[in-house]
Amino acid sequence: PPAGNILPGITRATIIELAKELDITVVEKHFTIEEVYKADNAFFVGTAVEVAPIASINGEKFKGLWEDSAGHNIYLMYRQKVRYNHYQGLTIV
């Protein structure tokens, strides 16, 4: 969704940046429940969960496999970025 009703945090900004690196069009808009039900996959983004897949909504499972989704690719890129930046400059002994 667009910023305004949600906190436009660092995690969200990073996910949008990574999606654009993958040439995924990012559209910030309010979506309808019908659009959600038509989606192959969905995920939450936030500081506490970072990136978390959504398995179903109201008992309706998404059609696609999470592991085959663009969201999963973004998740993997995010984890790599976080791990690299987290340990950058440290000496592990």
N, CA, C and O atoms as a GROMACS GRO file, in nm:
protein
  372
    1PRO      N    1   0.083  -0.121   0.000
    1PRO     CA    2   0.000   0.000   0.000
    1PRO      C    3   0.086   0.126   0.000
    1PRO      O    4   0.205   0.121   0.033
    2PRO      N    5   0.029   0.237  -0.036
    2PRO     CA    6   0.106   0.362  -0.037
    2PRO      C    7   0.138   0.406   0.105
    2PRO      O    8   0.068   0.372   0.200
    3ALA      N    9   0.245   0.483   0.118
    3ALA     CA   10   0.279   0.539   0.248
    3ALA      C   11   0.166   0.634   0.288
    3ALA      O   12   0.098   0.691   0.203
    4GLY      N   13   0.148   0.650   0.415
    4GLY     CA   14   0.041   0.736   0.466
    4GLY      C   15  -0.032   0.666   0.578
    4GLY      O   16  -0.039   0.717   0.690
    5ASN      N   17  -0.087   0.548   0.548
    5ASN     CA   18  -0.154   0.468   0.651
    5ASN      C   19  -0.061   0.363   0.710
    5ASN      O   20  -0.098   0.291   0.803
    6ILE      N   21   0.059   0.356   0.657
    6ILE     CA   22   0.158   0.262   0.706
    6ILE      C   23   0.287   0.337   0.732
    6ILE      O   24   0.307   0.447   0.681
    7LEU      N   25   0.374   0.279   0.811
    7LEU     CA   26   0.504   0.339   0.838
    7LEU      C   27   0.598   0.310   0.722
    7LEU      O   28   0.627   0.194   0.694
    8PRO      N   29   0.647   0.414   0.654
    8PRO     CA   30   0.739   0.391   0.543
    8PRO      C   31   0.881   0.367   0.594
    8PRO      O   32   0.967   0.453   0.585
    9GLY      N   33   0.902   0.247   0.649
    9GLY     CA   34   1.028   0.217   0.716
    9GLY      C   35   1.140   0.172   0.624
    9GLY      O   36   1.125   0.164   0.502
   10ILE      N   37   1.253   0.144   0.687
   10ILE     CA   38   1.373   0.102   0.616
   10ILE      C   39   1.354  -0.033   0.548
   10ILE      O   40   1.397  -0.052   0.435
   11THR      N   41   1.290  -0.126   0.617
   11THR     CA   42   1.268  -0.259   0.558
   11THR      C   43   1.185  -0.247   0.432
   11THR      O   44   1.219  -0.306   0.329
   12ARG      N   45   1.078  -0.173   0.438
   12ARG     CA   46   0.991  -0.153   0.322
   12ARG      C   47   1.068  -0.089   0.207
   12ARG      O   48   1.058  -0.134   0.093
   13ALA      N   49   1.143   0.014   0.237
   13ALA     CA   50   1.221   0.083   0.133
   13ALA      C   51   1.322  -0.010   0.069
   13ALA      O   52   1.344  -0.006  -0.052
   14THR      N   53   1.385  -0.096   0.150
   14THR     CA   54   1.483  -0.191   0.098
   14THR      C   55   1.416  -0.293   0.007
   14THR      O   56   1.470  -0.327  -0.098
   15ILE      N   57   1.300  -0.341   0.046
   15ILE     CA   58   1.226  -0.439  -0.036
   15ILE      C   59   1.187  -0.377  -0.170
   15ILE      O   60   1.198  -0.443  -0.273
   16ILE      N   61   1.142  -0.253  -0.168
   16ILE     CA   62   1.106  -0.185  -0.293
   16ILE      C   63   1.228  -0.169  -0.382
   16ILE      O   64   1.221  -0.189  -0.503
   17GLU      N   65   1.341  -0.133  -0.321
   17GLU     CA   66   1.467  -0.119  -0.396
   17GLU      C   67   1.508  -0.252  -0.459
   17GLU      O   68   1.548  -0.255  -0.576
   18LEU      N   69   1.499  -0.361  -0.384
   18LEU     CA   70   1.537  -0.492  -0.436
   18LEU      C   71   1.443  -0.537  -0.548
   18LEU      O   72   1.488  -0.596  -0.646
   19ALA      N   73   1.314  -0.509  -0.534
   19ALA     CA   74   1.219  -0.544  -0.640
   19ALA      C   75   1.255  -0.472  -0.769
   19ALA      O   76   1.250  -0.530  -0.878
   20LYS      N   77   1.290  -0.346  -0.757
   20LYS     CA   78   1.328  -0.269  -0.876
   20LYS      C   79   1.456  -0.324  -0.938
   20LYS      O   80   1.470  -0.324  -1.061
   21GLU      N   81   1.550  -0.372  -0.856
   21GLU     CA   82   1.672  -0.434  -0.908
   21GLU      C   83   1.640  -0.558  -0.989
   21GLU      O   84   1.712  -0.592  -1.083
   22LEU      N   85   1.531  -0.627  -0.954
   22LEU     CA   86   1.487  -0.747  -1.026
   22LEU      C   87   1.393  -0.713  -1.141
   22LEU      O   88   1.333  -0.802  -1.201
   23ASP      N   89   1.381  -0.583  -1.172
   23ASP     CA   90   1.290  -0.536  -1.278
   23ASP      C   91   1.145  -0.572  -1.251
   23ASP      O   92   1.069  -0.598  -1.344
   24ILE      N   93   1.107  -0.573  -1.124
   24ILE     CA   94   0.969  -0.596  -1.086
   24ILE      C   95   0.905  -0.458  -1.069
   24ILE      O   96   0.954  -0.375  -0.993
   25THR      N   97   0.797  -0.436  -1.139
   25THR     CA   98   0.727  -0.309  -1.129
   25THR      C   99   0.664  -0.297  -0.990
   25THR      O  100   0.591  -0.386  -0.947
   26VAL      N  101   0.691  -0.189  -0.922
   26VAL     CA  102   0.637  -0.164  -0.789
   26VAL      C  103   0.525  -0.061  -0.803
   26VAL      O  104   0.549   0.051  -0.849
   27VAL      N  105   0.405  -0.099  -0.763
   27VAL     CA  106   0.290  -0.010  -0.768
   27VAL      C  107   0.239   0.005  -0.625
   27VAL      O  108   0.196  -0.092  -0.563
   28GLU      N  109   0.244   0.127  -0.575
   28GLU     CA  110   0.194   0.154  -0.441
   28GLU      C  111   0.051   0.205  -0.453
   28GLU      O  112   0.028   0.317  -0.498
   29LYS      N  113  -0.044   0.122  -0.411
   29LYS     CA  114  -0.185   0.158  -0.420
   29LYS      C  115  -0.264   0.075  -0.321
   29LYS      O  116  -0.218  -0.028  -0.272
   30HIS      N  117  -0.384   0.121  -0.293
   30HIS     CA  118  -0.476   0.039  -0.215
   30HIS      C  119  -0.533  -0.067  -0.308
   30HIS      O  120  -0.572  -0.036  -0.421
   31PHE      N  121  -0.537  -0.190  -0.263
   31PHE     CA  122  -0.584  -0.298  -0.347
   31PHE      C  123  -0.714  -0.355  -0.291
   31PHE      O  124  -0.743  -0.342  -0.172
   32THR      N  125  -0.790  -0.416  -0.379
   32THR     CA  126  -0.918  -0.474  -0.339
   32THR      C  127  -0.898  -0.619  -0.293
   32THR      O  128  -0.796  -0.681  -0.324
   33ILE      N  129  -0.994  -0.670  -0.222
   33ILE     CA  130  -0.988  -0.809  -0.179
   33ILE      C  131  -0.990  -0.902  -0.301
   33ILE      O  132  -0.930  -1.010  -0.299
   34GLU      N  133  -1.060  -0.860  -0.407
   34GLU     CA  134  -1.062  -0.941  -0.529
   34GLU      C  135  -0.922  -0.952  -0.590
   34GLU      O  136  -0.883  -1.059  -0.638
   35GLU      N  137  -0.847  -0.842  -0.587
   35GLU     CA  138  -0.709  -0.845  -0.638
   35GLU      C  139  -0.622  -0.939  -0.554
   35GLU      O  140  -0.536  -1.009  -0.607
   36VAL      N  141  -0.646  -0.939  -0.425
   36VAL     CA  142  -0.569  -1.028  -0.336
   36VAL      C  143  -0.600  -1.173  -0.368
   36VAL      O  144  -0.508  -1.255  -0.378
   37TYR      N  145  -0.727  -1.206  -0.385
   37TYR     CA  146  -0.765  -1.344  -0.414
   37TYR      C  147  -0.713  -1.392  -0.550
   37TYR      O  148  -0.693  -1.512  -0.568
   38LYS      N  149  -0.691  -1.301  -0.644
   38LYS     CA  150  -0.637  -1.336  -0.775
   38LYS      C  151  -0.485  -1.353  -0.774
   38LYS      O  152  -0.428  -1.408  -0.868
   39ALA      N  153  -0.420  -1.306  -0.670
   39ALA     CA  154  -0.273  -1.310  -0.663
   39ALA      C  155  -0.223  -1.454  -0.650
   39ALA      O  156  -0.289  -1.539  -0.591
   40ASP      N  157  -0.106  -1.478  -0.707
   40ASP     CA  158  -0.041  -1.609  -0.693
   40ASP      C  159   0.021  -1.624  -0.555
   40ASP      O  160   0.022  -1.734  -0.499
   41ASN      N  161   0.074  -1.514  -0.501
   41ASN     CA  162   0.141  -1.515  -0.371
   41ASN      C  163   0.129  -1.378  -0.308
   41ASN      O  164   0.094  -1.279  -0.373
   42ALA      N  165   0.159  -1.373  -0.178
   42ALA     CA  166   0.161  -1.246  -0.106
   42ALA      C  167   0.257  -1.260   0.012
   42ALA      O  168   0.286  -1.370   0.057
   43PHE      N  169   0.306  -1.145   0.062
   43PHE     CA  170   0.393  -1.147   0.178
   43PHE      C  171   0.381  -1.017   0.255
   43PHE      O  172   0.342  -0.913   0.201
   44PHE      N  173   0.416  -1.025   0.384
   44PHE     CA  174   0.422  -0.909   0.472
   44PHE      C  175   0.566  -0.861   0.476
   44PHE      O  176   0.659  -0.939   0.457
   45VAL      N  177   0.584  -0.733   0.502
   45VAL     CA  178   0.716  -0.675   0.522
   45VAL      C  179   0.709  -0.588   0.647
   45VAL      O  180   0.616  -0.509   0.663
   46GLY      N  181   0.808  -0.602   0.734
   46GLY     CA  182   0.814  -0.518   0.852
   46GLY      C  183   0.941  -0.544   0.930
   46GLY      O  184   1.010  -0.643   0.908
   47THR      N  185   0.971  -0.454   1.019
   47THR     CA  186   1.093  -0.464   1.096
   47THR      C  187   1.101  -0.595   1.174
   47THR      O  188   1.205  -0.660   1.174
   48ALA      N  189   0.993  -0.634   1.238
   48ALA     CA  190   0.995  -0.754   1.323
   48ALA      C  191   1.003  -0.882   1.243
   48ALA      O  192   1.076  -0.974   1.280
   49VAL      N  193   0.929  -0.891   1.132
   49VAL     CA  194   0.926  -1.015   1.053
   49VAL      C  195   1.018  -1.011   0.933
   49VAL      O  196   1.046  -1.115   0.873
   50GLU      N  197   1.065  -0.892   0.897
   50GLU     CA  198   1.143  -0.868   0.776
   50GLU      C  199   1.056  -0.901   0.655
   50GLU      O  200   0.984  -0.814   0.606
   51VAL      N  201   1.061  -1.023   0.605
   51VAL     CA  202   0.974  -1.066   0.494
   51VAL      C  203   0.912  -1.199   0.535
   51VAL      O  204   0.984  -1.294   0.565
   52ALA      N  205   0.780  -1.204   0.535
   52ALA     CA  206   0.711  -1.326   0.577
   52ALA      C  207   0.602  -1.361   0.476
   52ALA      O  208   0.516  -1.278   0.447
   53PRO      N  209   0.605  -1.483   0.422
   53PRO     CA  210   0.501  -1.522   0.326
   53PRO      C  211   0.365  -1.532   0.394
   53PRO      O  212   0.355  -1.560   0.513
   54ILE      N  213   0.261  -1.509   0.316
   54ILE     CA  214   0.123  -1.527   0.362
   54ILE      C  215   0.073  -1.654   0.294
   54ILE      O  216   0.069  -1.662   0.171
   55ALA      N  217   0.034  -1.752   0.373
   55ALA     CA  218  -0.009  -1.881   0.317
   55ALA      C  219  -0.151  -1.874   0.262
   55ALA      O  220  -0.181  -1.932   0.157
   56SER      N  221  -0.240  -1.803   0.334
   56SER     CA  222  -0.379  -1.798   0.291
   56SER      C  223  -0.447  -1.676   0.353
   56SER      O  224  -0.397  -1.616   0.448
   57ILE      N  225  -0.560  -1.641   0.296
   57ILE     CA  226  -0.644  -1.535   0.350
   57ILE      C  227  -0.786  -1.589   0.358
   57ILE      O  228  -0.842  -1.636   0.259
   58ASN      N  229  -0.843  -1.582   0.478
   58ASN     CA  230  -0.978  -1.634   0.501
   58ASN      C  231  -0.990  -1.779   0.456
   58ASN      O  232  -1.094  -1.819   0.403
   59GLY      N  233  -0.885  -1.858   0.477
   59GLY     CA  234  -0.886  -1.998   0.440
   59GLY      C  235  -0.857  -2.026   0.294
   59GLY      O  236  -0.846  -2.142   0.254
   60GLU      N  237  -0.846  -1.923   0.212
   60GLU     CA  238  -0.817  -1.939   0.069
   60GLU      C  239  -0.666  -1.937   0.050
   60GLU      O  240  -0.601  -1.834   0.070
   61LYS      N  241  -0.612  -2.052   0.009
   61LYS     CA  242  -0.468  -2.060  -0.015
   61LYS      C  243  -0.433  -1.993  -0.148
   61LYS      O  244  -0.512  -1.991  -0.242
   62PHE      N  245  -0.312  -1.938  -0.152
   62PHE     CA  246  -0.264  -1.878  -0.277
   62PHE      C  247  -0.227  -1.989  -0.375
   62PHE      O  248  -0.188  -2.098  -0.335
   63LYS      N  249  -0.240  -1.959  -0.504
   63LYS     CA  250  -0.221  -2.059  -0.610
   63LYS      C  251  -0.077  -2.104  -0.625
   63LYS      O  252  -0.050  -2.222  -0.647
   64GLY      N  253   0.016  -2.012  -0.612
   64GLY     CA  254   0.156  -2.042  -0.638
   64GLY      C  255   0.231  -2.090  -0.515
   64GLY      O  256   0.187  -2.072  -0.401
   65LEU      N  257   0.344  -2.153  -0.541
   65LEU     CA  258   0.433  -2.193  -0.433
   65LEU      C  259   0.521  -2.075  -0.395
   65LEU      O  260   0.573  -2.005  -0.482
   66TRP      N  261   0.538  -2.051  -0.266
   66TRP     CA  262   0.621  -1.942  -0.217
   66TRP      C  263   0.762  -1.950  -0.274
   66TRP      O  264   0.819  -1.849  -0.315
   67GLU      N  265   0.818  -2.070  -0.276
   67GLU     CA  266   0.955  -2.088  -0.322
   67GLU      C  267   0.974  -2.052  -0.470
   67GLU      O  268   1.087  -2.028  -0.513
   68ASP      N  269   0.866  -2.048  -0.547
   68ASP     CA  270   0.874  -2.014  -0.690
   68ASP      C  271   0.836  -1.869  -0.717
   68ASP      O  272   0.828  -1.828  -0.833
   69SER      N  273   0.812  -1.791  -0.614
   69SER     CA  274   0.759  -1.656  -0.632
   69SER      C  275   0.865  -1.547  -0.637
   69SER      O  276   0.978  -1.566  -0.591
   70ALA      N  277   0.828  -1.435  -0.694
   70ALA     CA  278   0.914  -1.317  -0.693
   70ALA      C  279   0.937  -1.272  -0.549
   70ALA      O  280   1.046  -1.225  -0.515
   71GLY      N  281   0.836  -1.286  -0.465
   71GLY     CA  282   0.849  -1.250  -0.324
   71GLY      C  283   0.959  -1.330  -0.255
   71GLY      O  284   1.034  -1.275  -0.174
   72HIS      N  285   0.968  -1.456  -0.287
   72HIS     CA  286   1.072  -1.540  -0.228
   72HIS      C  287   1.210  -1.496  -0.276
   72HIS      O  288   1.305  -1.494  -0.198
   73ASN      N  289   1.221  -1.461  -0.404
   73ASN     CA  290   1.349  -1.410  -0.455
   73ASN      C  291   1.389  -1.281  -0.385
   73ASN      O  292   1.506  -1.262  -0.351
   74ILE      N  293   1.293  -1.193  -0.363
   74ILE     CA  294   1.320  -1.068  -0.291
   74ILE      C  295   1.362  -1.100  -0.149
   74ILE      O  296   1.456  -1.039  -0.097
   75TYR      N  297   1.295  -1.194  -0.085
   75TYR     CA  298   1.329  -1.237   0.051
   75TYR      C  299   1.475  -1.285   0.057
   75TYR      O  300   1.550  -1.247   0.147
   76LEU      N  301   1.514  -1.369  -0.039
   76LEU     CA  302   1.652  -1.420  -0.040
   76LEU      C  303   1.753  -1.308  -0.057
   76LEU      O  304   1.857  -1.305   0.010
   77MET      N  305   1.722  -1.215  -0.146
   77MET     CA  306   1.812  -1.100  -0.166
   77MET      C  307   1.819  -1.015  -0.039
   77MET      O  308   1.927  -0.970  -0.001
   78TYR      N  309   1.706  -0.995   0.025
   78TYR     CA  310   1.702  -0.917   0.148
   78TYR      C  311   1.788  -0.982   0.257
   78TYR      O  312   1.867  -0.914   0.323
   79ARG      N  313   1.773  -1.112   0.275
   79ARG     CA  314   1.850  -1.184   0.378
   79ARG      C  315   1.999  -1.172   0.349
   79ARG      O  316   2.078  -1.150   0.442
   80GLN      N  317   2.039  -1.184   0.223
   80GLN     CA  318   2.180  -1.171   0.188
   80GLN      C  319   2.230  -1.030   0.220
   80GLN      O  320   2.339  -1.014   0.275
   81LYS      N  321   2.151  -0.931   0.187
   81LYS     CA  322   2.190  -0.792   0.212
   81LYS      C  323   2.202  -0.765   0.362
   81LYS      O  324   2.297  -0.701   0.405
   82VAL      N  325   2.107  -0.814   0.439
   82VAL     CA  326   2.109  -0.792   0.585
   82VAL      C  327   2.228  -0.862   0.648
   82VAL      O  328   2.298  -0.804   0.731
   83ARG      N  329   2.252  -0.984   0.611
   83ARG     CA  330   2.364  -1.059   0.668
   83ARG      C  331   2.496  -0.995   0.631
   83ARG      O  332   2.585  -0.982   0.716
   84TYR      N  333   2.512  -0.955   0.507
   84TYR     CA  334   2.637  -0.894   0.463
   84TYR      C  335   2.660  -0.763   0.537
   84TYR      O  336   2.769  -0.740   0.590
   85ASN      N  337   2.560  -0.677   0.541
   85ASN     CA  338   2.575  -0.547   0.607
   85ASN      C  339   2.593  -0.562   0.757
   85ASN      O  340   2.665  -0.484   0.820
   86HIS      N  341   2.528  -0.661   0.816
   86HIS     CA  342   2.536  -0.682   0.960
   86HIS      C  343   2.680  -0.715   1.003
   86HIS      O  344   2.726  -0.667   1.107
   87TYR      N  345   2.748  -0.796   0.925
   87TYR     CA  346   2.882  -0.841   0.962
   87TYR      C  347   2.993  -0.763   0.894
   87TYR      O  348   3.111  -0.789   0.920
   88GLN      N  349   2.959  -0.670   0.810
   88GLN     CA  350   3.060  -0.593   0.738
   88GLN      C  351   3.148  -0.515   0.838
   88GLN      O  352   3.097  -0.446   0.926
   89GLY      N  353   3.279  -0.528   0.823
   89GLY     CA  354   3.372  -0.456   0.909
   89GLY      C  355   3.406  -0.526   1.038
   89GLY      O  356   3.490  -0.477   1.114
   90LEU      N  357   3.344  -0.641   1.065
   90LEU     CA  358   3.374  -0.715   1.187
   90LEU      C  359   3.476  -0.824   1.158
   90LEU      O  360   3.481  -0.878   1.048
   91THR      N  361   3.554  -0.856   1.258
   91THR     CA  362   3.647  -0.967   1.248
   91THR      C  363   3.589  -1.084   1.329
   91THR      O  364   3.563  -1.071   1.449
   92ILE      N  365   3.570  -1.194   1.263
   92ILE     CA  366   3.516  -1.313   1.330
   92ILE      C  367   3.634  -1.403   1.364
   92ILE      O  368   3.712  -1.441   1.277
   93VAL      N  369   3.646  -1.436   1.493
   93VAL     CA  370   3.758  -1.520   1.537
   93VAL      C  371   3.708  -1.650   1.596
   93VAL      O  372   3.788  -1.733   1.639
   0.00000   0.00000   0.00000
